[in-house]
Amino acid sequence: MVKDETANDENYKAPEFVNYLKSETQAALVPVATYNYDGIIIGYKGISTIYMTDAEKEAYQKEQEAFLNEITTWYNNNTNKIISFEGNPQNLINKTILQSCKHIILNTATVGTSSQLSIETLKASVEGVPTDRYIVVAATRSLDTTDKTTGYYDGDLRAIVEAAYWVTFLESGFTKAGLGIYNIQNDYYNPTRVYQYAKEAINIMNPAPKK
């Protein structure tokens, strides 16, 4: 936005980012009431603070709080709504909001093997992060025929199917609450069976009773 506005007007002055962040977050929450949504997903990836200087961490925390404080205020006035978190929970400095989240959806859409799902889950499992509500995500294959990686594990295994098997395997230290599928519409276009791999993933995690 700043780049475009500056190109049009060399005297353009960018808004102070924290205030801009607050107002944009407030605006993003308006449709929840307008359309009576059941709730929201808080999307936040962030970055690790381990190697930040004190000044960098202070600035990072200020921006993070500007975002999360607006959501916390909204949720305190709308406790009948569902909230979930999606991203990297370990990168939150104040993790209090996670206790109110129904699910913690991990940022795993681009991993290339099912074993990486375990790695990313363990990385997220730091102090202050509830470990009893994890959801991992996987993508369907791309409709771009030149893209040979999106939607696959280990080269040629369907990611959503392999991720579904991962969800069913018991592991200690955290609870697997389910699987999210990105771009599920891409799985519709199947000449033999619509949503073939999405249905397979569902059946792996919740097998249909045999007659």
N, C-alpha and C positions, 0 to 999 in steps of 0.2 A: 504494500500500500504506500509506504513512504517513498519507495523508489519511483512508483508511477506518479505520485503527486509532485515529487520534486522535479520530475521530467517535464511536467506541465507548468510548474511554477517554481522558479528558482528561489523564491522567498518563502516557500512553504515551510512551516515549522511543525515538526512531528509532535503528536501528543505524548505526554509522559506515560511510559509504558505501563506502569502499575495501575494508574487510573484507567487507562484504556482497557487493560485486562479485566478490571472490576466491571466496567460498564458492558463489555462484551459478554462476560459470564452472566450478568443479570439478564441481558437480552436473550441469551440462549435458553434461559429457564422459563421465559414467558410462555412458550408454546405448551409447556406441561399443563398449565391451568387452562389455556385457551382450548386445547383439544382433549383435556382430561386424560392425559397419559397415565399409565399405571406407575410410572417411575422414570428414572434416568440411569444412564451408565456414565460414570465419571471416567473420562479418558485422560490418562496422564502417564507419560513415559519417564520424563525427567532424566537426570544423569546422576552418576555416583558422586557423593561428596567427599570420598576418601582422600583424594589428592587436591582438594580445593584449599586455597588460602583462606584465612579468616574473612577477608574482604569479599572474596568470591562466594563463600558460603553464606555470608550475611545478605548479599544481593539475591542469591538463589532462593534463600528462605523467604525473603520479602516478596518475591514474585510468586512463589508457591503459596504463601499465605493469602495473597490477594485473590488467587483463584479459589482455594479451598474454603476460605472464610465465607465467601459468598454462597457456596454450596451448603456449608454447614448451617448458615443462617436460614437458608431456604428449607433445608431438611427439618430443622427444629420447628418450623411452622407447618410442615407437611409430613409428619411422621407416619401418616397413613399410606404414603407412597413408598415404592420399592427403590432402593439404590444399590447399584453394583459398581465395582471398580474394575477398570480395564487398563492394563499397562504393566508398569514395573513398580509394585508396591514398596520394594526395598529402597526406592529412591525418594520416598516421602520422609521428610524430617519429622513432622508430627503425623503419626499414623493413627490417631484417635478415630478418624472418620471410618477407617476400615472395620471397626467393631460393629458399625451399623450397616455394613454392606452385606447383602444376601449372598453374593458371590464375589470372588476375586478372579477375574478373567486375565490370564497371563498372556504376555506378548510373545506368542510362539508360532505365529503364522508363517514365518520364514525359515524355521528350522528345517534341517534336511534329513533327520533320522528320528525315530521314536525315542531313542536313548537320550537325545537332546531335550526331550520333554521333561525327563527326570532331572536333568541338569538345571534347566531353567526354573523348575519348581523348587529345587533345593536352594538355588540362588535367591529366590524370592522369600524363602523362609527364614527371615531374620527376626530379631526381637521386635515385638509390636505388631507383627503381621499374623492374623489368624490363619492357621494352617488346616482348618476343617471345612473349607469351602472353595477349593480351587477348581477352576475350569480352564482347560487348555483349548487352544483354537488351531484349526488347520484349514487350508484353502482347497477348493476344488481346482481342477486343472484350468489353465487359461484358455480362452477361446482364440488366442493368438497361436497359430500352429507353429510358429518359430520359437515359442517359449517352451522349452523342454524341462524346466525345473519347477515352475509354480504348480503346486498340487501334488508333488511327488516326493517320496522319501527314497533314499538309496537308489536314485536314478529312475526306477520304473514302478515302484510300489505306490498305490494311491494313498495320499497322505491322510485323508479323512477315515479311510478304512483302518490303516495302521494305528492312527491315533485312537480310534475306538477300541481296538484291542488293548492299547496301552492303558486306557481308562479302566478296563476290567481287571488288570493285574494289581494285586495287592502290594503295597509298599509301606514301609514304616516311616513315621515322621510327618506325614501329611495325608489329607483326605482328598480323593478325586471325586469332585461333585458332578462332572459332566464334560461335554465336548461342545465347543462352538464351531460352526462352519461358516467360513467367509465365502462370499460369492456363490452361494448355493444355487442361484439361478443358472449357473453354467452347467450344473449337473442335470438340468432339465432336458437339455438337448442330447438325447441318447436315442438312437434308432430302434433299440430293442425294448427299453424300459425307462420311462421318465424317472428322474431322480434315482437312478440305479445305485450309485455308490452311497448317496445319503441314506437311502433305505437300508442298504447293507450295514452301514455304520450304526444305525438305530437298532437294527436287529441283533447286532453283536452285543451292544450294551444292554438291550432289553429284549431278549429273544421272545418271539411270538410262541404261544403254546401250541404244541403239536397235537393234531387231531388223532 
